[in-house]
């Protein structure tokens, strides 16, 4: 949870423990502009691959959620053993 309301949330890189690689895969959404998010899930508004991602925010706007509607952990940046590097700008 943030102590501020983030305006932009994103992912920039991932690592399997050895190498760090930038996240730049085809139709990947690397950033979320949080001003248009609501507390209801919005298709295509999360981090992840193309339109198979969704995003929403908490009522106070301090927590941003996303998931892959295809229920694929690698598409929502949640693979076991992988380190992800995120940022939030408020």
Backbone atoms as SQL, in Angstrom:
CREATE TABLE atoms (id INTEGER PRIMARY KEY, chain TEXT, resi INTEGER, resn TEXT, atom TEXT, x REAL, y REAL, z REAL);
INSERT INTO atoms VALUES
  (1, 'A', 1, 'UNK', 'N', 0.851, -1.177, 0.000),
  (2, 'A', 1, 'UNK', 'CA', 0.000, 0.000, 0.000),
  (3, 'A', 1, 'UNK', 'C', 0.894, 1.236, 0.000),
  (4, 'A', 2, 'UNK', 'N', 0.440, 2.257, -0.685),
  (5, 'A', 2, 'UNK', 'CA', 1.202, 3.493, -0.802),
  (6, 'A', 2, 'UNK', 'C', 0.766, 4.483, 0.269),
  (7, 'A', 3, 'UNK', 'N', 1.657, 5.420, 0.619),
  (8, 'A', 3, 'UNK', 'CA', 1.305, 6.526, 1.503),
  (9, 'A', 3, 'UNK', 'C', 0.846, 7.723, 0.685),
  (10, 'A', 4, 'UNK', 'N', 0.736, 7.549, -0.615),
  (11, 'A', 4, 'UNK', 'CA', 0.293, 8.593, -1.515),
  (12, 'A', 4, 'UNK', 'C', -0.630, 7.950, -2.550),
  (13, 'A', 5, 'UNK', 'N', -1.305, 8.774, -3.325),
  (14, 'A', 5, 'UNK', 'CA', -2.157, 8.255, -4.383),
  (15, 'A', 5, 'UNK', 'C', -1.340, 8.263, -5.670),
  (16, 'A', 6, 'UNK', 'N', -0.979, 7.095, -6.182),
  (17, 'A', 6, 'UNK', 'CA', -0.157, 7.049, -7.391),
  (18, 'A', 6, 'UNK', 'C', -0.951, 7.487, -8.617),
  (19, 'A', 7, 'UNK', 'N', -0.308, 8.250, -9.487),
  (20, 'A', 7, 'UNK', 'CA', -0.921, 8.680, -10.738),
  (21, 'A', 7, 'UNK', 'C', -0.531, 7.765, -11.897),
  (22, 'A', 8, 'UNK', 'N', 0.658, 7.181, -11.792),
  (23, 'A', 8, 'UNK', 'CA', 1.149, 6.231, -12.787),
  (24, 'A', 8, 'UNK', 'C', 1.802, 5.074, -12.046),
  (25, 'A', 9, 'UNK', 'N', 1.471, 3.856, -12.441),
  (26, 'A', 9, 'UNK', 'CA', 2.077, 2.650, -11.896),
  (27, 'A', 9, 'UNK', 'C', 2.588, 1.859, -13.093),
  (28, 'A', 10, 'UNK', 'N', 3.778, 1.292, -12.970),
  (29, 'A', 10, 'UNK', 'CA', 4.298, 0.533, -14.100),
  (30, 'A', 10, 'UNK', 'C', 5.313, -0.510, -13.707),
  (31, 'A', 11, 'UNK', 'N', 5.680, -1.282, -14.697),
  (32, 'A', 11, 'UNK', 'CA', 6.701, -2.310, -14.545),
  (33, 'A', 11, 'UNK', 'C', 7.771, -2.032, -15.589),
  (34, 'A', 12, 'UNK', 'N', 9.043, -2.146, -15.177),
  (35, 'A', 12, 'UNK', 'CA', 10.106, -1.836, -16.131),
  (36, 'A', 12, 'UNK', 'C', 11.020, -3.011, -16.433),
  (37, 'A', 13, 'UNK', 'N', 11.124, -3.970, -15.529),
  (38, 'A', 13, 'UNK', 'CA', 12.066, -5.067, -15.772),
  (39, 'A', 13, 'UNK', 'C', 11.686, -6.294, -14.960),
  (40, 'A', 14, 'UNK', 'N', 12.306, -7.410, -15.317),
  (41, 'A', 14, 'UNK', 'CA', 12.147, -8.652, -14.566),
  (42, 'A', 14, 'UNK', 'C', 13.479, -9.376, -14.544),
  (43, 'A', 15, 'UNK', 'N', 13.641, -10.243, -13.548),
  (44, 'A', 15, 'UNK', 'CA', 14.886, -10.985, -13.407),
  (45, 'A', 15, 'UNK', 'C', 14.588, -12.385, -12.905),
  (46, 'A', 16, 'UNK', 'N', 15.325, -13.347, -13.418),
  (47, 'A', 16, 'UNK', 'CA', 15.210, -14.715, -12.914),
  (48, 'A', 16, 'UNK', 'C', 16.271, -14.986, -11.859),
  (49, 'A', 17, 'UNK', 'N', 16.959, -13.952, -11.410),
  (50, 'A', 17, 'UNK', 'CA', 18.001, -14.070, -10.410),
  (51, 'A', 17, 'UNK', 'C', 19.389, -13.890, -10.990),
  (52, 'A', 18, 'UNK', 'N', 19.530, -14.089, -12.301),
  (53, 'A', 18, 'UNK', 'CA', 20.821, -13.923, -12.954),
  (54, 'A', 18, 'UNK', 'C', 20.884, -12.644, -13.775),
  (55, 'A', 19, 'UNK', 'N', 19.990, -12.507, -14.714),
  (56, 'A', 19, 'UNK', 'CA', 19.975, -11.365, -15.618),
  (57, 'A', 19, 'UNK', 'C', 18.722, -10.533, -15.385),
  (58, 'A', 20, 'UNK', 'N', 18.838, -9.242, -15.658),
  (59, 'A', 20, 'UNK', 'CA', 17.679, -8.351, -15.614),
  (60, 'A', 20, 'UNK', 'C', 17.319, -8.003, -17.046),
  (61, 'A', 21, 'UNK', 'N', 16.052, -8.150, -17.390),
  (62, 'A', 21, 'UNK', 'CA', 15.584, -7.855, -18.743),
  (63, 'A', 21, 'UNK', 'C', 14.463, -6.831, -18.685),
  (64, 'A', 22, 'UNK', 'N', 14.508, -5.864, -19.593),
  (65, 'A', 22, 'UNK', 'CA', 13.423, -4.897, -19.699),
  (66, 'A', 22, 'UNK', 'C', 12.142, -5.596, -20.123),
  (67, 'A', 23, 'UNK', 'N', 11.025, -5.077, -19.643),
  (68, 'A', 23, 'UNK', 'CA', 9.724, -5.592, -20.059),
  (69, 'A', 23, 'UNK', 'C', 9.330, -4.831, -21.320),
  (70, 'A', 24, 'UNK', 'N', 9.397, -5.469, -22.431),
  (71, 'A', 24, 'UNK', 'CA', 9.019, -4.860, -23.707),
  (72, 'A', 24, 'UNK', 'C', 8.588, -5.976, -24.641),
  (73, 'A', 25, 'UNK', 'N', 7.433, -6.536, -24.377),
  (74, 'A', 25, 'UNK', 'CA', 6.954, -7.684, -25.130),
  (75, 'A', 25, 'UNK', 'C', 5.750, -7.263, -25.961),
  (76, 'A', 26, 'UNK', 'N', 5.872, -7.242, -27.240),
  (77, 'A', 26, 'UNK', 'CA', 4.755, -6.996, -28.155),
  (78, 'A', 26, 'UNK', 'C', 3.703, -6.042, -27.646),
  (79, 'A', 27, 'UNK', 'N', 2.543, -6.566, -27.313),
  (80, 'A', 27, 'UNK', 'CA', 1.391, -5.773, -26.895),
  (81, 'A', 27, 'UNK', 'C', 1.271, -5.647, -25.386),
  (82, 'A', 28, 'UNK', 'N', 2.379, -5.649, -24.676),
  (83, 'A', 28, 'UNK', 'CA', 2.350, -5.569, -23.220),
  (84, 'A', 28, 'UNK', 'C', 2.045, -4.149, -22.758),
  (85, 'A', 29, 'UNK', 'N', 1.096, -4.034, -21.835),
  (86, 'A', 29, 'UNK', 'CA', 0.829, -2.751, -21.187),
  (87, 'A', 29, 'UNK', 'C', 1.789, -2.630, -20.013),
  (88, 'A', 30, 'UNK', 'N', 2.753, -1.712, -20.125),
  (89, 'A', 30, 'UNK', 'CA', 3.776, -1.549, -19.098),
  (90, 'A', 30, 'UNK', 'C', 3.405, -0.511, -18.049),
  (91, 'A', 31, 'UNK', 'N', 2.408, 0.299, -18.318),
  (92, 'A', 31, 'UNK', 'CA', 2.019, 1.343, -17.370),
  (93, 'A', 31, 'UNK', 'C', 0.504, 1.411, -17.234),
  (94, 'A', 32, 'UNK', 'N', 0.090, 1.913, -16.080),
  (95, 'A', 32, 'UNK', 'CA', -1.325, 2.175, -15.823),
  (96, 'A', 32, 'UNK', 'C', -1.442, 3.636, -15.412),
  (97, 'A', 33, 'UNK', 'N', -2.243, 4.387, -16.136),
  (98, 'A', 33, 'UNK', 'CA', -2.602, 5.735, -15.708),
  (99, 'A', 33, 'UNK', 'C', -3.809, 5.567, -14.802),
  (100, 'A', 34, 'UNK', 'N', -3.636, 5.838, -13.536),
  (101, 'A', 34, 'UNK', 'CA', -4.644, 5.449, -12.544),
  (102, 'A', 34, 'UNK', 'C', -5.868, 6.362, -12.487),
  (103, 'A', 35, 'UNK', 'N', -5.813, 7.517, -13.107),
  (104, 'A', 35, 'UNK', 'CA', -6.931, 8.462, -13.000),
  (105, 'A', 35, 'UNK', 'C', -8.232, 7.907, -13.581),
  (106, 'A', 36, 'UNK', 'N', -8.160, 7.028, -14.562),
  (107, 'A', 36, 'UNK', 'CA', -9.383, 6.481, -15.142),
  (108, 'A', 36, 'UNK', 'C', -9.838, 5.178, -14.490),
  (109, 'A', 37, 'UNK', 'N', -9.053, 4.634, -13.563),
  (110, 'A', 37, 'UNK', 'CA', -9.475, 3.423, -12.866),
  (111, 'A', 37, 'UNK', 'C', -10.586, 3.729, -11.876),
  (112, 'A', 38, 'UNK', 'N', -11.417, 2.741, -11.642),
  (113, 'A', 38, 'UNK', 'CA', -12.459, 2.839, -10.631),
  (114, 'A', 38, 'UNK', 'C', -12.285, 1.660, -9.673),
  (115, 'A', 39, 'UNK', 'N', -13.200, 1.499, -8.758),
  (116, 'A', 39, 'UNK', 'CA', -13.131, 0.357, -7.845),
  (117, 'A', 39, 'UNK', 'C', -13.691, -0.911, -8.499),
  (118, 'A', 40, 'UNK', 'N', -14.202, -0.779, -9.705),
  (119, 'A', 40, 'UNK', 'CA', -14.671, -1.926, -10.486),
  (120, 'A', 40, 'UNK', 'C', -13.620, -2.281, -11.527),
  (121, 'A', 41, 'UNK', 'N', -13.461, -3.554, -11.800),
  (122, 'A', 41, 'UNK', 'CA', -12.482, -4.028, -12.768),
  (123, 'A', 41, 'UNK', 'C', -12.794, -3.503, -14.174),
  (124, 'A', 42, 'UNK', 'N', -11.748, -3.030, -14.873),
  (125, 'A', 42, 'UNK', 'CA', -11.881, -2.527, -16.236),
  (126, 'A', 42, 'UNK', 'C', -10.989, -3.369, -17.145),
  (127, 'A', 43, 'UNK', 'N', -11.583, -4.025, -18.120),
  (128, 'A', 43, 'UNK', 'CA', -10.829, -4.863, -19.051),
  (129, 'A', 43, 'UNK', 'C', -9.833, -4.013, -19.842),
  (130, 'A', 44, 'UNK', 'N', -8.614, -4.530, -19.993),
  (131, 'A', 44, 'UNK', 'CA', -7.573, -3.848, -20.745),
  (132, 'A', 44, 'UNK', 'C', -6.860, -2.753, -19.974),
  (133, 'A', 45, 'UNK', 'N', -7.193, -2.556, -18.698),
  (134, 'A', 45, 'UNK', 'CA', -6.646, -1.446, -17.923),
  (135, 'A', 45, 'UNK', 'C', -5.554, -1.853, -16.946),
  (136, 'A', 46, 'UNK', 'N', -5.132, -3.092, -16.959),
  (137, 'A', 46, 'UNK', 'CA', -4.094, -3.525, -16.028),
  (138, 'A', 46, 'UNK', 'C', -2.751, -3.682, -16.695),
  (139, 'A', 47, 'UNK', 'N', -1.769, -4.125, -15.943),
  (140, 'A', 47, 'UNK', 'CA', -0.465, -4.454, -16.506),
  (141, 'A', 47, 'UNK', 'C', -0.549, -5.853, -17.086),
  (142, 'A', 48, 'UNK', 'N', 0.041, -6.061, -18.207),
  (143, 'A', 48, 'UNK', 'CA', 0.034, -7.386, -18.796),
  (144, 'A', 48, 'UNK', 'C', -0.121, -7.369, -20.294),
  (145, 'A', 49, 'UNK', 'N', -0.441, -8.504, -20.830),
  (146, 'A', 49, 'UNK', 'CA', -0.479, -8.687, -22.273),
  (147, 'A', 49, 'UNK', 'C', -1.829, -8.284, -22.850),
  (148, 'A', 50, 'UNK', 'N', -1.799, -7.418, -23.831),
  (149, 'A', 50, 'UNK', 'CA', -2.918, -6.913, -24.632),
  (150, 'A', 50, 'UNK', 'C', -4.197, -6.733, -23.833),
  (151, 'A', 51, 'UNK', 'N', -5.332, -7.112, -24.380),
  (152, 'A', 51, 'UNK', 'CA', -6.606, -6.852, -23.721),
  (153, 'A', 51, 'UNK', 'C', -6.974, -7.921, -22.708),
  (154, 'A', 52, 'UNK', 'N', -6.073, -8.878, -22.472),
  (155, 'A', 52, 'UNK', 'CA', -6.376, -9.938, -21.508),
  (156, 'A', 52, 'UNK', 'C', -5.978, -9.554, -20.091),
  (157, 'A', 53, 'UNK', 'N', -5.888, -8.273, -19.815),
  (158, 'A', 53, 'UNK', 'CA', -5.583, -7.824, -18.467),
  (159, 'A', 53, 'UNK', 'C', -6.671, -6.881, -17.999),
  (160, 'A', 54, 'UNK', 'N', -6.795, -6.756, -16.700),
  (161, 'A', 54, 'UNK', 'CA', -7.799, -5.869, -16.128),
  (162, 'A', 54, 'UNK', 'C', -7.197, -5.176, -14.915),
  (163, 'A', 55, 'UNK', 'N', -7.718, -4.011, -14.583),
  (164, 'A', 55, 'UNK', 'CA', -7.207, -3.274, -13.440),
  (165, 'A', 55, 'UNK', 'C', -8.301, -2.516, -12.725),
  (166, 'A', 56, 'UNK', 'N', -8.038, -2.208, -11.463),
  (167, 'A', 56, 'UNK', 'CA', -8.944, -1.394, -10.660),
  (168, 'A', 56, 'UNK', 'C', -8.156, -0.842, -9.487),
  (169, 'A', 57, 'UNK', 'N', -8.756, 0.040, -8.705),
  (170, 'A', 57, 'UNK', 'CA', -8.072, 0.609, -7.545),
  (171, 'A', 57, 'UNK', 'C', -8.960, 0.557, -6.325),
  (172, 'A', 58, 'UNK', 'N', -8.325, 0.699, -5.166),
  (173, 'A', 58, 'UNK', 'CA', -9.062, 0.722, -3.902),
  (174, 'A', 58, 'UNK', 'C', -9.861, 2.020, -3.811),
  (175, 'A', 59, 'UNK', 'N', -10.801, 2.073, -2.893),
  (176, 'A', 59, 'UNK', 'CA', -11.655, 3.249, -2.732),
  (177, 'A', 59, 'UNK', 'C', -10.850, 4.508, -2.437),
  (178, 'A', 60, 'UNK', 'N', -9.743, 4.378, -1.694),
  (179, 'A', 60, 'UNK', 'CA', -8.923, 5.555, -1.400),
  (180, 'A', 60, 'UNK', 'C', -7.892, 5.832, -2.483),
  (181, 'A', 61, 'UNK', 'N', -7.804, 4.977, -3.504),
  (182, 'A', 61, 'UNK', 'CA', -6.898, 5.183, -4.624),
  (183, 'A', 61, 'UNK', 'C', -5.447, 4.866, -4.351),
  (184, 'A', 62, 'UNK', 'N', -5.133, 4.386, -3.157),
  (185, 'A', 62, 'UNK', 'CA', -3.741, 4.137, -2.782),
  (186, 'A', 62, 'UNK', 'C', -3.235, 2.761, -3.170),
  (187, 'A', 63, 'UNK', 'N', -4.132, 1.862, -3.526),
  (188, 'A', 63, 'UNK', 'CA', -3.741, 0.507, -3.914),
  (189, 'A', 63, 'UNK', 'C', -4.281, 0.221, -5.305),
  (190, 'A', 64, 'UNK', 'N', -3.395, -0.238, -6.193),
  (191, 'A', 64, 'UNK', 'CA', -3.756, -0.552, -7.572),
  (192, 'A', 64, 'UNK', 'C', -3.681, -2.065, -7.746),
  (193, 'A', 65, 'UNK', 'N', -4.679, -2.629, -8.385),
  (194, 'A', 65, 'UNK', 'CA', -4.752, -4.076, -8.605),
  (195, 'A', 65, 'UNK', 'C', -4.788, -4.356, -10.106),
  (196, 'A', 66, 'UNK', 'N', -4.201, -5.468, -10.515),
  (197, 'A', 66, 'UNK', 'CA', -4.328, -5.927, -11.895),
  (198, 'A', 66, 'UNK', 'C', -4.234, -7.438, -11.924),
  (199, 'A', 67, 'UNK', 'N', -4.789, -8.013, -12.964),
  (200, 'A', 67, 'UNK', 'CA', -4.738, -9.462, -13.139),
  (201, 'A', 67, 'UNK', 'C', -4.972, -9.770, -14.613),
  (202, 'A', 68, 'UNK', 'N', -4.631, -10.958, -15.005),
  (203, 'A', 68, 'UNK', 'CA', -4.832, -11.413, -16.375),
  (204, 'A', 68, 'UNK', 'C', -6.149, -12.168, -16.446),
  (205, 'A', 69, 'UNK', 'N', -7.029, -11.750, -17.327),
  (206, 'A', 69, 'UNK', 'CA', -8.323, -12.412, -17.443),
  (207, 'A', 69, 'UNK', 'C', -8.193, -13.812, -18.029),
  (208, 'A', 70, 'UNK', 'N', -7.036, -14.135, -18.617),
  (209, 'A', 70, 'UNK', 'CA', -6.790, -15.485, -19.125),
  (210, 'A', 70, 'UNK', 'C', -6.257, -16.395, -18.019),
  (211, 'A', 71, 'UNK', 'N', -6.155, -15.859, -16.780),
  (212, 'A', 71, 'UNK', 'CA', -5.669, -16.611, -15.625),
  (213, 'A', 71, 'UNK', 'C', -4.289, -17.211, -15.879),
  (214, 'A', 72, 'UNK', 'N', -3.405, -16.405, -16.451),
  (215, 'A', 72, 'UNK', 'CA', -2.053, -16.838, -16.784),
  (216, 'A', 72, 'UNK', 'C', -1.068, -16.015, -15.939),
  (217, 'A', 73, 'UNK', 'N', -0.360, -16.656, -15.016),
  (218, 'A', 73, 'UNK', 'CA', 0.496, -15.919, -14.083),
  (219, 'A', 73, 'UNK', 'C', 1.626, -15.167, -14.769),
  (220, 'A', 74, 'UNK', 'N', 2.184, -15.702, -15.852),
  (221, 'A', 74, 'UNK', 'CA', 3.277, -14.983, -16.514),
  (222, 'A', 74, 'UNK', 'C', 2.759, -13.744, -17.233),
  (223, 'A', 75, 'UNK', 'N', 1.513, -13.773, -17.708),
  (224, 'A', 75, 'UNK', 'CA', 0.924, -12.612, -18.385),
  (225, 'A', 75, 'UNK', 'C', 0.563, -11.493, -17.422),
  (226, 'A', 76, 'UNK', 'N', 0.479, -11.799, -16.126),
  (227, 'A', 76, 'UNK', 'CA', 0.174, -10.741, -15.156),
  (228, 'A', 76, 'UNK', 'C', 1.376, -10.434, -14.278),
  (229, 'A', 77, 'UNK', 'N', 2.557, -10.884, -14.710),
  (230, 'A', 77, 'UNK', 'CA', 3.811, -10.630, -13.998),
  (231, 'A', 77, 'UNK', 'C', 3.754, -11.163, -12.578),
  (232, 'A', 78, 'UNK', 'N', 3.548, -12.473, -12.468),
  (233, 'A', 78, 'UNK', 'CA', 3.427, -13.111, -11.166),
  (234, 'A', 78, 'UNK', 'C', 4.029, -14.524, -11.180),
  (235, 'A', 79, 'UNK', 'N', 5.066, -14.736, -11.984),
  (236, 'A', 79, 'UNK', 'CA', 5.673, -16.068, -12.100),
  (237, 'A', 79, 'UNK', 'C', 6.552, -16.385, -10.898),
  (238, 'A', 80, 'UNK', 'N', 6.514, -17.621, -10.464),
  (239, 'A', 80, 'UNK', 'CA', 7.307, -18.091, -9.338),
  (240, 'A', 80, 'UNK', 'C', 8.798, -17.972, -9.667),
  (241, 'A', 81, 'UNK', 'N', 9.566, -17.418, -8.749),
  (242, 'A', 81, 'UNK', 'CA', 11.006, -17.318, -8.910),
  (243, 'A', 81, 'UNK', 'C', 11.478, -16.139, -9.730),
  (244, 'A', 82, 'UNK', 'N', 10.561, -15.309, -10.200),
  (245, 'A', 82, 'UNK', 'CA', 10.921, -14.139, -10.996),
  (246, 'A', 82, 'UNK', 'C', 10.783, -12.895, -10.138),
  (247, 'A', 83, 'UNK', 'N', 11.758, -12.009, -10.213),
  (248, 'A', 83, 'UNK', 'CA', 11.720, -10.731, -9.505),
  (249, 'A', 83, 'UNK', 'C', 11.250, -9.669, -10.503),
  (250, 'A', 84, 'UNK', 'N', 10.258, -8.906, -10.123),
  (251, 'A', 84, 'UNK', 'CA', 9.724, -7.853, -10.978),
  (252, 'A', 84, 'UNK', 'C', 10.062, -6.491, -10.384),
  (253, 'A', 85, 'UNK', 'N', 10.347, -5.534, -11.250),
  (254, 'A', 85, 'UNK', 'CA', 10.700, -4.183, -10.824),
  (255, 'A', 85, 'UNK', 'C', 9.594, -3.213, -11.257),
  (256, 'A', 86, 'UNK', 'N', 8.893, -2.679, -10.273),
  (257, 'A', 86, 'UNK', 'CA', 7.763, -1.787, -10.486),
  (258, 'A', 86, 'UNK', 'C', 8.109, -0.383, -10.056),
  (259, 'A', 87, 'UNK', 'N', 7.299, 0.581, -10.495),
  (260, 'A', 87, 'UNK', 'CA', 7.430, 1.947, -10.014),
  (261, 'A', 87, 'UNK', 'C', 6.038, 2.544, -9.839),
  (262, 'A', 88, 'UNK', 'N', 5.958, 3.539, -9.000),
  (263, 'A', 88, 'UNK', 'CA', 4.718, 4.312, -8.811),
  (264, 'A', 88, 'UNK', 'C', 5.096, 5.775, -8.679),
  (265, 'A', 89, 'UNK', 'N', 4.409, 6.605, -9.406),
  (266, 'A', 89, 'UNK', 'CA', 4.654, 8.054, -9.366),
  (267, 'A', 89, 'UNK', 'C', 3.364, 8.710, -8.911),
  (268, 'A', 90, 'UNK', 'N', 3.443, 9.541, -7.891),
  (269, 'A', 90, 'UNK', 'CA', 2.240, 10.164, -7.340),
  (270, 'A', 90, 'UNK', 'C', 2.158, 11.624, -7.601);
